[in-house]
Amino acid sequence: MAVVDSLSRAGRVPSAWVGGIGVLALCGLSLLAIAGDHWKVLAISWVAFGAMAGAIPFGRRAAGARSARGLVWGYGLASGAMITSAAVFLVPQAIGYAPKIGGFGVASGILAGFSAHTIGHRLTHLDTPFDTTAAEISAHALTAGAIIGLVYATLPDLGLLLGLAIVSHKGPAGYAAARRLAREGKAVSVLLFPATGVGLTAIPTATLPVPATGAVNAAIFGFAAGIFLHVAMDFLPECEAGSEVGEVAALAGDAHERLDRLRGHAVASTILGGGAVLVLWVVLSV
């Protein structure tokens, strides 16, 4: 009780505990994935973990950085890859099963993503024992993982490229979150939990039996496409005053001129991210 009381008074949960629990849980679920022969979902889960966990030290060291170029390129490459992947691998599947239902699925996914993001932002204004930045990212990762698992449960033959492109934003997200936490003087190890979030829900969801009907499949793929399109568009690098990129640019002064230059990098990075998916698809299709 004394430990719980002290944690309550401190107003936070030890970040090392939270991150460690997530890693241990992912290791246990990995055995379930191996037993069920869900190798693609297993690979996606660990790539997502590696991308976010690997970016944490860089984000912590960049807490006082005055250059936003790396942030723009990280966001741009990831969002370009996600938009292209969702448009190429998910939307056609949804429309192919049932055009109208698939279309409604895409629309509902975009609206659900927007609603969850907007309402979830209220966490930043609540007094909770958890860090709000980590809580928001964890909720997003757990939701994305569940959708990825459901997609691969519906169509196990789906290529690995889709899943890897979808979780490509984990690196930039981990970098930005670690930089934000470090600037606030908070421990970044708590981000190990959202790093495991994709696997924590993707692996169990991938084992679920999904009815093999066109309408259900159209709804699943449409909703997944909508969610990931929303996430990808949310990650598009906004080179505007008041945005995260704008805040970093303002640290070095002459923010307006710097943002003008960064806009070119934003366009180039998103195009390159989408082009990379195209090239990989062509190479893997040969």
C-alpha positions as CSV (number, residue, x, y, z in Angstrom):
1,M,0.0,0.0,0.0
2,A,2.8,2.4,0.8
3,V,4.2,2.0,-2.7
4,V,0.8,2.6,-4.3
5,D,0.3,5.7,-2.1
6,S,3.7,7.1,-2.9
7,L,3.0,6.6,-6.6
8,S,-0.3,8.3,-6.2
9,R,1.3,11.2,-4.5
10,A,4.0,11.5,-7.1
11,G,1.2,11.6,-9.7
12,R,2.8,9.1,-12.1
13,V,3.5,5.5,-12.7
14,P,7.2,4.5,-13.1
15,S,8.0,4.5,-16.8
16,A,10.4,1.6,-16.6
17,W,7.6,-0.6,-15.1
18,V,5.1,0.3,-17.9
19,G,7.6,-0.2,-20.7
20,G,8.9,-3.5,-19.2
21,I,5.4,-4.9,-18.9
22,G,4.8,-4.1,-22.5
23,V,8.0,-5.8,-23.7
24,L,7.3,-8.9,-21.6
25,A,3.7,-9.1,-22.9
26,L,4.9,-8.8,-26.5
27,C,7.4,-11.6,-25.9
28,G,4.7,-13.9,-24.6
29,L,2.3,-13.1,-27.4
30,S,5.1,-13.8,-29.9
31,L,5.0,-17.4,-28.8
32,L,1.3,-17.4,-29.6
33,A,2.0,-16.0,-33.1
34,I,4.7,-18.6,-33.7
35,A,2.3,-21.4,-32.6
36,G,-0.4,-20.1,-34.9
37,D,1.9,-19.6,-37.8
38,H,1.2,-15.8,-37.9
39,W,4.7,-14.9,-39.1
40,K,3.7,-11.8,-41.0
41,V,1.9,-10.2,-38.1
42,L,4.8,-11.2,-35.8
43,A,7.3,-9.5,-38.1
44,I,5.1,-6.4,-38.4
45,S,4.8,-6.2,-34.6
46,W,8.5,-6.4,-33.9
47,V,9.4,-4.0,-36.8
48,A,6.9,-1.5,-35.2
49,F,8.6,-2.0,-31.8
50,G,12.1,-1.7,-33.3
51,A,11.2,1.5,-35.2
52,M,9.8,3.3,-32.2
53,A,12.2,2.0,-29.6
54,G,15.2,2.7,-31.9
55,A,14.1,6.3,-32.4
56,I,13.7,7.1,-28.7
57,P,17.4,7.8,-28.0
58,F,17.6,10.1,-31.0
59,G,14.5,12.0,-29.9
60,R,15.9,12.4,-26.4
61,R,19.2,13.7,-27.7
62,A,17.4,16.1,-30.0
63,A,15.4,17.7,-27.2
64,G,17.2,21.0,-27.7
65,A,17.6,20.7,-31.4
66,R,16.9,23.8,-33.5
67,S,16.6,22.0,-36.9
68,A,13.3,20.7,-38.0
69,R,14.5,19.2,-41.3
70,G,14.9,15.7,-39.8
71,L,11.4,15.8,-38.3
72,V,10.0,16.9,-41.7
73,W,11.7,14.1,-43.6
74,G,10.7,11.4,-41.0
75,Y,7.0,12.5,-41.1
76,G,7.0,13.0,-44.8
77,L,8.5,9.6,-45.8
78,A,6.2,7.7,-43.4
79,S,3.0,9.6,-44.4
80,G,3.8,9.2,-48.1
81,A,4.4,5.4,-47.6
82,M,1.2,5.0,-45.6
83,I,-1.1,6.9,-48.0
84,T,0.2,5.0,-51.0
85,S,0.0,1.6,-49.2
86,A,-3.6,2.2,-48.0
87,A,-4.7,3.4,-51.4
88,V,-3.0,0.5,-53.3
89,F,-3.5,-2.5,-51.0
90,L,-6.6,-1.7,-48.9
91,V,-9.0,0.5,-50.9
92,P,-9.0,-1.8,-54.0
93,Q,-9.7,-4.9,-51.7
94,A,-12.6,-3.1,-50.1
95,I,-14.2,-1.9,-53.3
96,G,-13.5,-5.3,-54.9
97,Y,-15.6,-7.2,-52.3
98,A,-18.5,-4.8,-52.3
99,P,-18.1,-1.2,-53.7
100,K,-20.8,0.6,-51.7
101,I,-20.0,-1.1,-48.4
102,G,-16.3,-0.7,-49.0
103,G,-16.9,3.0,-49.6
104,F,-18.9,3.4,-46.4
105,G,-16.1,1.6,-44.6
106,V,-13.5,4.0,-45.9
107,A,-15.6,7.0,-44.9
108,S,-16.4,5.6,-41.4
109,G,-12.7,4.8,-40.9
110,I,-11.6,8.4,-41.7
111,L,-14.4,9.8,-39.5
112,A,-13.6,7.4,-36.6
113,G,-10.0,8.3,-36.8
114,F,-10.7,12.0,-36.7
115,S,-13.2,11.5,-33.8
116,A,-10.8,9.4,-31.7
117,H,-7.9,11.8,-32.3
118,T,-10.0,14.8,-31.4
119,I,-11.6,13.3,-28.3
120,G,-8.3,11.6,-27.3
121,H,-6.6,15.0,-27.2
122,R,-8.7,15.7,-24.0
123,L,-6.3,13.4,-22.2
124,T,-3.8,16.2,-22.3
125,H,-6.1,18.2,-20.1
126,L,-6.8,15.5,-17.5
127,D,-4.8,14.9,-14.3
128,T,-4.0,11.2,-14.5
129,P,-1.2,9.1,-13.0
130,F,0.0,8.3,-16.6
131,D,1.9,10.6,-18.9
132,T,-0.6,12.0,-21.4
133,T,1.8,11.9,-24.4
134,A,2.4,8.2,-23.8
135,A,-1.2,7.5,-23.2
136,E,-2.3,9.1,-26.5
137,I,0.4,7.2,-28.5
138,S,-0.5,3.9,-26.7
139,A,-4.2,4.2,-27.6
140,H,-3.3,4.9,-31.2
141,A,-0.8,1.9,-31.3
142,L,-3.3,-0.5,-29.7
143,T,-6.0,0.5,-32.1
144,A,-3.8,0.3,-35.2
145,G,-2.5,-3.1,-34.1
146,A,-6.1,-4.5,-33.8
147,I,-6.9,-3.3,-37.3
148,I,-3.7,-4.8,-38.7
149,G,-4.4,-8.1,-37.1
150,L,-8.0,-8.1,-38.4
151,V,-6.8,-7.3,-41.9
152,Y,-4.3,-10.2,-41.9
153,A,-6.8,-12.5,-40.3
154,T,-9.3,-11.7,-43.1
155,L,-6.7,-12.2,-45.9
156,P,-3.6,-14.1,-44.6
157,D,-2.1,-14.1,-48.1
158,L,-1.8,-10.3,-48.0
159,G,1.8,-9.2,-48.6
160,L,4.2,-8.1,-45.8
161,L,4.8,-4.8,-47.6
162,L,1.5,-3.3,-46.5
163,G,2.0,-3.9,-42.8
164,L,5.6,-2.6,-42.9
165,A,4.5,0.6,-44.7
166,I,1.7,1.1,-42.3
167,V,4.0,1.0,-39.2
168,S,6.7,3.1,-40.9
169,H,5.4,6.1,-38.9
170,K,6.4,4.5,-35.6
171,G,10.0,5.7,-36.0
172,P,9.1,9.4,-36.5
173,A,6.4,9.2,-33.9
174,G,8.8,7.7,-31.3
175,Y,11.4,10.4,-32.2
176,A,8.9,13.3,-31.8
177,A,7.4,11.9,-28.6
178,A,10.8,11.3,-27.0
179,R,11.9,14.8,-27.9
180,R,8.7,16.2,-26.4
181,L,9.1,14.3,-23.2
182,A,12.8,15.1,-22.8
183,R,12.1,18.8,-23.3
184,E,9.6,18.5,-20.5
185,G,12.1,16.8,-18.2
186,K,10.2,13.5,-18.3
187,A,11.5,9.9,-18.6
188,V,11.3,8.6,-22.2
189,S,11.4,4.9,-21.2
190,V,7.6,4.9,-20.9
191,L,7.5,5.0,-24.7
192,L,8.5,1.3,-24.8
193,F,4.9,0.5,-24.0
194,P,3.3,2.2,-27.1
195,A,6.2,0.7,-29.0
196,T,4.8,-2.7,-28.2
197,G,1.2,-1.6,-28.7
198,V,0.8,-2.8,-32.3
199,G,1.9,-6.4,-31.4
200,L,-0.1,-6.5,-28.2
201,T,-3.4,-6.2,-30.2
202,A,-2.4,-7.4,-33.7
203,I,-1.3,-10.9,-32.6
204,P,-4.5,-11.8,-30.6
205,T,-6.7,-10.2,-33.3
206,A,-5.0,-12.2,-36.1
207,T,-6.1,-15.4,-34.4
208,L,-9.8,-14.5,-34.5
209,P,-12.0,-16.4,-37.0
210,V,-13.4,-13.9,-39.5
211,P,-16.6,-14.7,-41.5
212,A,-15.6,-15.2,-45.1
213,T,-18.3,-13.0,-46.7
214,G,-17.9,-10.2,-49.2
215,A,-19.8,-7.6,-47.1
216,V,-17.8,-8.3,-44.0
217,N,-14.5,-8.2,-45.8
218,A,-15.4,-5.0,-47.6
219,A,-16.3,-3.3,-44.3
220,I,-13.0,-4.5,-42.7
221,F,-10.8,-3.4,-45.5
222,G,-12.7,-0.2,-46.0
223,F,-12.5,0.8,-42.4
224,A,-8.9,-0.1,-42.2
225,A,-8.1,2.0,-45.2
226,G,-10.0,4.9,-43.7
227,I,-8.2,4.7,-40.4
228,F,-4.8,4.5,-41.9
229,L,-5.5,7.2,-44.4
230,H,-6.5,9.5,-41.5
231,V,-3.3,8.6,-39.6
232,A,-1.2,9.2,-42.7
233,M,-2.7,12.6,-43.4
234,D,-2.3,13.5,-39.7
235,F,1.4,12.7,-40.1
236,L,1.8,14.9,-43.2
237,P,4.5,17.5,-42.2
238,E,2.8,20.8,-41.6
239,C,5.2,23.6,-42.1
240,E,3.1,26.3,-40.5
241,A,3.4,28.5,-37.5
242,G,2.1,26.8,-34.4
243,S,2.7,23.2,-35.7
244,E,5.3,21.0,-34.2
245,V,7.6,21.7,-37.1
246,G,6.9,25.4,-36.7
247,E,7.8,25.3,-33.0
248,V,11.2,23.7,-33.8
249,A,11.9,26.2,-36.6
250,A,11.0,29.1,-34.3
251,L,13.8,28.1,-31.9
252,A,16.4,29.1,-34.4
253,G,14.7,32.4,-35.3
254,D,13.5,33.6,-38.8
255,A,10.8,31.0,-38.6
256,H,8.9,32.3,-41.6
257,E,11.9,31.9,-43.9
258,R,12.8,28.5,-42.5
259,L,9.3,27.2,-42.9
260,D,9.3,28.3,-46.6
261,R,12.4,26.2,-47.2
262,L,11.0,23.3,-45.2
263,R,7.9,23.2,-47.4
264,G,10.0,22.0,-50.3
265,H,11.5,19.2,-48.1
266,A,7.9,18.3,-47.0
267,V,6.8,17.8,-50.6
268,A,9.9,15.9,-51.6
269,S,9.8,13.6,-48.6
270,T,6.1,12.6,-49.1
271,I,6.6,11.9,-52.8
272,L,9.7,9.9,-52.0
273,G,7.9,7.9,-49.4
274,G,5.1,7.0,-51.8
275,G,7.6,6.3,-54.6
276,A,9.5,3.9,-52.3
277,V,6.3,1.7,-51.9
278,L,5.8,1.7,-55.7
279,V,9.4,0.6,-56.3
280,L,9.2,-2.1,-53.7
281,W,5.9,-3.3,-55.1
282,V,7.4,-3.6,-58.6
283,V,10.5,-5.4,-57.3
284,L,8.5,-7.9,-55.2
285,S,6.0,-8.5,-58.0
286,V,8.6,-9.5,-60.5
